[in-house]
């Protein structure tokens, strides 16, 4: 029986009775005239019905962020750092509350949100609390005669961010924390189907003493609230995580006002297994890497290329291990895999697999459970073998618990196939040979290449893609710098250089 318990300490309808927009430090109701219902994907039951944000709400949130910017940007790095340390402490205190709310709205197993999503978010807050004290410029010395130069790093202004539904809490953290650590203020639009933890995140920031207006949340659709936020003339930077198709539209809209742009887009991560790899380790890594978050992860292992001597054994062992994965209630202790985020997403995944039956082998899974899980958005872990490289399941993002396995013969062929999609977000290479593995890390075109592992991320290291997977980095000091702009300052040390320069250009006058 599905039992979320204290999913949000108090029911979402009570917690967000004052509205699902968080502007200038308080909850308000959306003004679009339309509503949206958050649905528990494990049961199909309604969790929260709220008024969607309209353009007026976006305008109010941007105005609040703009008003808060001078004070927050003018705070010392130490003051911002102290506030973020307090924020991290509040998040840690509320860890169980966040874990249950994230599981409720997304269908993630509670053990995943407890052990991964929430601790990762707390760690991000602690990391950027430290990073806030390192907004350093650089002295360039006297490179131009009697002048001294230095470089300042300054905040950009109001940041407008759009986050996806697969990791609502972590994506809120990845967008908000580096931006505000650098002195910016922000308006975040979460996915309308998963707004709960983003709102809770902003409330926790207020409780920690971060000033009103520094963090604002508008819960609305991409077509209305999202486009208006990206197009807004008072938004100086747009950060977007989502599909490549929508990312192209975001870039098009942002271009009109020449905004700074950060895009973390789709992925189709290759999982490259050479014939000297530890077969059992690779099989376990493939199942974990493919099924994390029910496969709704842009870095998930989706294309396993296995050198031919190991191919049949890999396929057999992977299918057997997938069959042991326990699909069920996210709040049940033994659950390994929860539902997809919605019935719409489940049906989309099922359609990919159904079409693949005409050109590939579906070895396990490939079905909607017909038992006591039938009311939820569940789909069984699925292994597909022998699809062609140019087929839909190899080239397109499925975003579900589906792994496709293909053979290769030579190392050259394996690396070529790994690179043969438009995407370049993440990849992994499996080999006992350090030279072979190192070649793969050099030649695979992706923003992250793991060796003998797949999926771990840490706050200190950057996350972001190549090619159609976008540009810019989340997490790490690289992310922090993305939310700053560089200013060159030059001093005339002699008080006569300007006169000399005038004389050089215009002669004696």
N, C-alpha and C positions, 0 to 999 in steps of 0.2 A: 504494500500500500504506500502510495506517495505521501510523504509527510515532511514538508519543509520546515516545520517547527517555527521557531522565531526567525523567519527569513529576514526580517528587517527590524527586529526588536518589537516593532508595532506594525500592523498591516500597512502595505503601501498606500492604500486608499486613505488611511488616516495620516500617514507621514507626509504625504504630498497633497493633502486636502486643500492647501492654499495655492496649489499650482505646481507645474513641473518646469517652470522657468526660474532660474536663479540669477537675479540682476541686482547689482549694487547691494549685495548682502542679504537679500530676502527673496522668498518664494513668491511668484506671481502667476497668474493664469495667462495662457496664451491668447492672442487676439485674432487668430486666423479665422475664427468662426467654425473650425472643424476640430474633431477630436480623434484620438488614436487610443487603441486598447493594447496594453502590454499583455502578452499571453504566456503562460507557463508552457514551454514546449514539451515538457514531459507528460502533461495531462490534457492540454488544450483548454485549460481553465483560465478565465480572466484574472489578471493580477491588479491592473490599474488602468482606468480610463481617464485621460487628461486632455486638456485643450492644447492643441498644437500651436507652436510659435508662428507668428506671421511677420511680415516685414517691419511692422511697428515695434515688435519685441526685439528684433535684431537691431533696429535703430537705437532703442533704449539701452540695450546691452553695450553697444559700441560707444554710446555717449557716456555710460558709466565707466567703461574702461578708459576712455580718453580723459575723463575728469580725474581718475585715480592715477594716471600715468605720471604726472610731474612729481607727486609725492613719493610714489614707489620707486621711480627711476632716481630720485634724489636721495633716497635712503643709502646709507653706507653699505658696502658689501657685507660687513659684519652684522648689520641690522637685518638685512634680508636673510643671511645665513641663520641667524638666531630664530627668525620666524619659521624658516623651513625645518629646522631641527624640532621646533615645537609641533609643527605639522606632522612630521614623521612619527612623533610620539603619540599624537592623537590617532593617527592611522593604525598604529600598533595596538593601541587600547581597543579600537573598534574592529579588530581583525576578524573575529567570528561574525560580526554583523555584516561586514563587507563580503565575506566568503559566502554566506547564505544568500544574500541578495543577488550576488553574481550568479550563483548556481540556479536560483529561482528564475531569473530573466533569460539566461542563456542555455540552461540545461546541462551545464558542466557538472561532472561529478564533484561532490563536495570535497573529496580528498584532493582534487586538482586545484580548486580555488584556495583551499587551506594551505597547500604545500607549495603552490607555484604562483598563482595570480596575486594573492594578497601579500605574501612575503616579498615578491619581486617589486611590488608597488612601494612597500615600506622602504626597501633597500634603495629604490630610485630616489625617494624623497631624501633619504640620508645622504646619498651620493651628491645630489644637486645642492643640498645644504652646504656641503663642503666646497663644491665647485663655485658657489656664489662668492666666495672669498678670493677667487682667482681670476677675476675679470681684469686681466693684466694687459697693459699696453706694452710698448717696446721702444726703448731709446734707439734711434738710428744714428746717433752721433753727428759729427760735423762732416757730413758727406758733401756739402756744397759750400766750400770756402768758409766764410764767416757766419754761417748759419748752423744752428742746432735743430735737429728734427726729432720728433718722437711720434709714436702711433698710439692713438686712443681707441679702445673698444667701447662702444656706446650702445645702449638698448635701441631698438628700432622704433618702438611705439606700440600701437595696438595690433595684436596678432589675432587673426581669425582662423580657427582650426576646425577641421571636420574629422571625426573619428568613426571607425566602423563598429559593427556589432559583434565581431568574433572575440575581441578582448576589450570590452568596454572600460573596465577599470584601468587596466594597464595602458591602454591607448590614451585615456584621459591623462594619466601620469606622464607618459612619454611626450605628450603635447604641452601640457601645462608647466611641468616642473622646470625644464631648461629655459622656457620663455620667461617665467617670472624670476628665476634665479638670476638671469641676466638683466633684470630691471624692467622688462616689458609688462604690459597688462594683456589680458586675453579674453576672448569670447570663444567658447567651445560649443560646437554643435555635435552632440552624440547622435548615433542612429536612433531614429524615432522608436524602434522596437526594443531598445535596450538603454533607457535613460537613467535607470535607478541609481547605479553606483556612481555615475558622473555627478549627479545631483548631491549624493551623499559626500562625495569627494570635496565638492565646493563648500558644503556646509562645514565639513571638518576643518577646512582651511580658515574659515571665519572663526570657528571655535579656537583655533590655534593663534589667532591674533593677526592674520593677514588682512589688510584693510579692505573694506567694502569696495567693490568695483575692480579689484585686481583680477579676480576670477569670476567669470560670468558664464552661465550655461543657458543656451536656447535649445529647447527640445522641439524640433520640427522636421519637416521633410527636406530632402536635398533640393528638390525642385524649387521650393519657395524660400525657406529659411537659409538653406545652404548657398544657393546662387546669390541671394541678396547679401549675405555675409561676404562672399568672395568679391562681389562687385563693389562693395561699400567704399567710398572714397576716403574714409577715415581709417580704414584698415591698411596697415603698412606691409603686412606679410600674411601669406596664406600657407598653412600647413595642412596637407590632406593625406589620409591613408584610406585606400579603397581600391577598387578595380581600375585597371588601366584605361578602360573605356571612359569611366567617369573622370579619371584623372586628366584625360585629354580635354574634357569639357571645362574642368576647373582651370586648367592652364589657359584655355581660350578666354574665359571670363576675366581672369586675373590680368591678362595682358593689357586690357583696356586701360587699367590704372597703373600699369608698370609696377606691380607689387613684387617684393621678394617672394619666391615660391619654393616650397619644399614638398616633394611628392614621394610617398612610399606606396608603390602600386602592387600589381599582381606578381605571382610567382608560380613556377612549375619546377620545383627543385629536383635535380637529378641525384640519384643515389648510386654511385659508381663502384661496383664490386669487382676487383681484380682477382685473378685465379689463385693468388697466394694469400688471400684474405682469410681471417678466422671466420669460417662459415657460420658457426653458431652465433658469434657476436654480431655478424652482419644481419642475420635473420632477426634476432631480437631488436637490433637497431632499426631495421626496416619497419617492423610492426609498430614499435613505439613512435618512430618518426612519422609514419603515415597516419596513425590514428590519434595523435595528440589533438585534443579539443575536437574530437570526432572528425578530424581531417580538415577542420575549418581554420586553417593556419597557412598563411602565404609562404612560410618556410617549410611546410610539411613535406616529407619525402613522397613524391607522387610518381616519379619515373625511376624504377630500379633497372639499371643496365648491369647485367651480370655476365662476366666472361664465360665462354661456352663450357669449359670443363666443370664449372660449378653450377651451371644454369638449372638443370633439372633438379638437382638436390636442393638448391635454393628455393625453387618454386614449390617443391613438395613440403619442405620444412616450414616455409612461410605460411602456406595454406593451413597446415596443421596447427601452427601457433595462433593464427587468426581465429581458428575455430574455438580456441580456449578463452578468448576475450569475453568477459561478462558484460553484456549489454543490459542496462536496466535503470531503475530509479536513481537519479543523481544523488539523492539523500540517503541511499542504502549503503552501508559500509563496504559491501563487496563489489560495488559497481566499478567497472573499468571504463565503460563507454556510455555516455548519456545520449540524448537525442540531438539531432541537428537543431539549429536555432528556431526553425519554423517549419510548418508543413510545406510552405512554398519552397524552401530550400531543400527539404527532403525530396519532394517531387522532381525538382530540377536534377538532383544527383541521380535519382532512379532513372530518369530519362536518358542520361548519359550512358548508364550501364545497359539499359535495355537496347539502345541503338548499337552498343558494342557487341552484342551477342551475334550479330550478323557477320562480323569480321574478326573476332577474337574469342579466346576461351575464357569464360567466367568460371573460375575454379572453386570459389567459395563465396558465400554471402550473396549479394545481388538481390536482396529481397527486403520487404517491409515485414517486421514481425507481426504475426497474426494471433498472438497470445494476449496476455494482460497488458502488453505495451502498445496495442494497436491504436489507442487514442492519442498517443504522443507522436512526435516527429522523428521516430526511430528508423534507423536503417542499419542492416547488419554489415560488419566489416567485409570488404569485398576485394578479391584478388583477381586481376585480369592478366592473362598471358598472351604473348604472340600477336599483339596488335602491331600494325605497320607504323613506322616512325612518323609518317605524315597523317595518321589517323586523328580523329577528334579527341580521343581520350589521352593521347600522348601530347598533343599540342595545346589543348585548352584547359583552363582552370576548372576543375570539377568542384573543389571546395567541399569535400565530403570524405567519408572513410573508405577511400578507394585507392589501391596501389596497382600500378601497371608495371609488368616485368617484361623486359626485352633482352635477348642475348646480343653479345658482340664478340668479335674474334680477336682483333689486335688492339693494343693500347691506343694507337692512333684513332681507330674507329670509335672506341669507347669515349674518348674525350670529344671527338667530333659530334657524336650523338648527344652527349651531355650538353653541348653548346647549341644544339639545333632546335631551339625555340626562341620566340621573341624575348623571353624573360631572362633575368639574371639576378635574382635576389639571394638565393642560397643554394648550397650543394654540399655533398659529402663524398669522400673517396675512402675506400676500404682496402688496405694493403699492409703487409708486414714489411715491405721494402721501402725504406725512407726515401730513396731516390725516385721511385715510382710515385709515391704519394706526393713528394714535393713537386714533381712535374705536374701532377694534376692540380695542385693548388695554384701553380703559376698559370696554367693554360685554361682552366675553367673560368669562364667570364661570369662571375657572380660576386656580390658584395661580401659574402661570407662563405668560406669553404671549410667544413669540418673534416678532420681525419680520424677515422675509426670511431666516429660518433655522429649523431645527427640531432639537432634541435636546441642544445643548451645555449643560453644567452646570459650575459652578466652586465651589470650597470656600467662597468668601466670600459667596455668595448662597444664599438659602433655597430649599428644595424641599419642597413640601407642597400639599395640595389644598383645594378647596371642596366643598360638597355631599356626595354619597356617596363622594367620594374621601378623606374623612377630615379630620382637623384636627391641627395641630402641624406643626413644621418640622424637616427634617433639614438638616445642614450649616449654616454661617454662625453668627454671634453669636446669631441667634434660636434656633437649636437648642441652643446652650450654655445660654441662659437657661431653656429648657424643663426642664432637669435641675437647676434650683435652686428653692428656695422663698424667699419674701420675708418677712422679719420686721421689724416696726416696733419700734424701741427709743426710749423717751422718758425723759428725765432731768428731775427737779425741780431747778432751779438755786438754789432759795431755802431749801430744807429746811423750808418752812412751807406749801407748796402743799397737801400732803395734809391738813393740819389745816384749811385754809380750805375745801377741798372737803368735808370731813366736816361742817363747820359749816353749809355751804350746804345739804347734804342732810338732816342730822339736827338742826340747831340746836345751841345751846350745851349741852354736857353735860360 
